[in-house]
Amino acid sequence: MIKYLDPYNNDPYGKLKGDKSDVYLKIEFDEAKLYEVDNGYVLAGNITNYVGAVRAYKPEEPIKPGLCAIPIYDREFELWNKNKDGKNVLSKHLPSLFEKNLTSHLKSKKRKYIR
């Protein structure tokens, strides 16, 4: 499940968290910039529509358009999840097939996408 975390404190960006390998996720945006990070890329922009994501807090409410940072992983990554006892534990995940193909394309055309 992909969860949307609202902007917090002085950070104007919402965040998308979760394993994208087992969900349908569609993001529409007006404007965005791609940043290279240690484990892939982050697409940060003004997101206008989310399909397949739910709010982490108050999931019954819709996600409002606005600034959001979306990670795109190129290798194994860790996420915090609750175990059967309700405690937060780190669990390892692999990038989705789409993420692998997208990051491969971005690496091969880095000069075109990252300035």
FENLINNOR-V567309 format. One record per residue. RES is the residue in three letters. PSI is psi in whole degrees, 0 to 359 (999 if undefined). D_CENTER is the distance of its C-alpha to the mean C-alpha in whole Angstrom. Layout:
res & psi & d_center
RES & PSI & D_CENTER
RES & PSI & D_CENTER
This chain:
res & psi & d_center
MET & 137 & 11
ILE & 126 & 8
LYS & 141 & 9
TYR & 126 & 8
LEU & 126 & 10
ASP & 155 & 13
PRO & 146 & 14
TYR & 138 & 16
ASN & 236 & 19
ASN & 0 & 19
ASP & 117 & 16
PRO & 351 & 15
TYR & 134 & 12
GLY & 170 & 10
LYS & 145 & 6
LEU & 129 & 4
LYS & 143 & 5
GLY & 172 & 7
ASP & 113 & 9
LYS & 359 & 8
SER & 344 & 12
ASP & 18 & 14
VAL & 157 & 12
TYR & 124 & 13
LEU & 128 & 10
LYS & 129 & 11
ILE & 131 & 10
GLU & 140 & 13
PHE & 153 & 14
ASP & 312 & 17
GLU & 141 & 16
ALA & 161 & 13
LYS & 143 & 14
LEU & 130 & 12
TYR & 139 & 13
GLU & 133 & 14
VAL & 176 & 13
ASP & 318 & 15
ASN & 29 & 12
GLY & 235 & 11
TYR & 162 & 10
VAL & 127 & 8
LEU & 114 & 8
ALA & 125 & 9
GLY & 186 & 12
ASN & 99 & 13
ILE & 129 & 12
THR & 339 & 15
ASN & 140 & 14
TYR & 131 & 11
VAL & 124 & 13
GLY & 1 & 12
ALA & 148 & 10
VAL & 154 & 12
ARG & 138 & 13
ALA & 322 & 13
TYR & 133 & 16
LYS & 61 & 19
PRO & 343 & 17
GLU & 343 & 20
GLU & 147 & 19
PRO & 158 & 17
ILE & 127 & 14
LYS & 145 & 16
PRO & 148 & 15
GLY & 189 & 14
LEU & 136 & 12
CYS & 146 & 9
ALA & 126 & 6
ILE & 114 & 3
PRO & 144 & 4
ILE & 107 & 6
TYR & 146 & 9
ASP & 356 & 12
ARG & 179 & 14
GLU & 142 & 14
PHE & 165 & 12
GLU & 142 & 13
LEU & 148 & 11
TRP & 128 & 14
ASN & 156 & 15
LYS & 134 & 19
ASN & 186 & 22
LYS & 341 & 25
ASP & 0 & 26
GLY & 9 & 23
LYS & 146 & 23
ASN & 128 & 19
VAL & 150 & 19
LEU & 134 & 17
SER & 145 & 16
LYS & 142 & 16
HIS & 153 & 13
LEU & 149 & 14
PRO & 153 & 11
SER & 164 & 12
LEU & 319 & 15
PHE & 316 & 13
GLU & 317 & 11
LYS & 313 & 14
ASN & 319 & 16
LEU & 314 & 14
THR & 326 & 13
SER & 315 & 17
HIS & 316 & 18
LEU & 321 & 16
LYS & 320 & 18
SER & 339 & 21
LYS & 33 & 21
LYS & 318 & 20
ARG & 334 & 22
LYS & 324 & 22
TYR & 333 & 18
ILE & 121 & 18
ARG & 999 & 21
